[in-house]
Amino acid sequence: MKQKAELPAKISVHPEDGEFFTSMPCLLPSPYTPELEGVTRYERRYFGVKEVHRLLNAVPSLGSDMMLYDAQTGELLALLDTDWITTMRTGAVAAASAKALRKTNAETYGLVGLGNTARATMLCILEQEPERQFPVKLVRYKDQAEQFIERFKEYKNVSFEIVNSAEELAGEVDVFISCITNAQDLLVPNEKSFKRGVTVIPVHMRGLQNCDTTFDRVFGDDTAHVCGFKLFKQWPDYNEIGEVLNGRDPGRKSDVQRIIDYNYGLALHDVVYAAKIYELLKDESQDIKIERETAKFWV
């Protein structure tokens, strides 16, 4: 539904180097979900504005909130803590992109950066294809790989192996996913280390820019979000990932192509999540009365 929504590019301000406050507005089309058998269309039209921040002194460093409005009346419907929405939709997008862009006989997935976003990504990968067996390699960092393996011990469709570096990981996996939130340097300085046919997904955007001009295809979730990237004009064979998911672009054109996919994050996803959660909970939640002026002239 991206082409039917009003989705301006997000705006960021940076208090310090490596920090940001980002505002993400989106007006959903109405109705915003296709009509399914036994499911009533949502008639309410929603507008949401999400604020997400990364601050060096915050614990955790990433946080976010959203205001959700009735777009027909301007009524503020909900103020939401969107940490869960942000994390889980990020994982869902990474999982869906990996499935859409991986080569035909892809087997091994690899993860570097093993925090909450990586856990959400792994959950979505495993739940998306419960019948598929996933060999997964993790880059060692403190005891996070061991904790990661413990988190997924109940899943029968995954097996884990720990490796020592991102460079080693690059040469051994078919899908390379980075969830490092603030990569200062290149994760894999020699991009030739990546296997032919690899799909690379830098979830938090940084650390893999040396692949931008040397890989065969580059994807993004929204052109307005990525067109300001330093090397954007040099990206080969670029398109939006939504065009692949909608069947208008084949995505991978051969099993030897190396592909990198930048999903910068769409407020569209966040507002859809928030609207669905609101619909589920609105009858159970306590209303907070907001006193507003109702007269045309009130000063």
HELIX and SHEET records of a PDB file:
HELIX    1   1 LYS A    2  LYS A    4  5                                   3    
HELIX    2   2 ASP A   83  LEU A  101  1                                  19    
HELIX    3   3 ASN A  116  GLN A  128  1                                  13    
HELIX    4   4 GLN A  144  ARG A  151  1                                   8    
HELIX    5   5 ALA A  166  ALA A  170  1                                   5    
HELIX    6   6 GLU A  191  SER A  193  5                                   3    
HELIX    7   7 GLN A  209  CYS A  211  5                                   3    
HELIX    8   8 THR A  223  VAL A  226  1                                   4    
HELIX    9   9 PHE A  232  GLN A  234  5                                   3    
HELIX   10  10 ILE A  241  LEU A  245  1                                   5    
HELIX   11  11 ALA A  267  LEU A  281  1                                  15    
SHEET    1   A 5 ILE A  11  VAL A  13  0                                        
SHEET    2   A 5 PHE A  20  LEU A  27 -1                                        
SHEET    3   A 5 TYR A  46  ARG A  54 -1                                        
SHEET    4   A 5 LEU A  62  ASP A  70 -1                                        
SHEET    5   A 5 LEU A  76  ASP A  81 -1                                        
SHEET    1   B 8 VAL A 158  VAL A 163  0                                        
SHEET    2   B 8 PHE A 134  VAL A 139  1                                        
SHEET    3   B 8 TYR A 109  VAL A 112  1                                        
SHEET    4   B 8 VAL A 175  SER A 178  1                                        
SHEET    5   B 8 THR A 199  PRO A 202  1                                        
SHEET    6   B 8 ILE A 259  TYR A 262  1                                        
SHEET    7   B 8 ARG A 217  GLY A 220  1                                        
SHEET    8   B 8 TYR A 238  GLU A 240  1                                        
END                                                                             
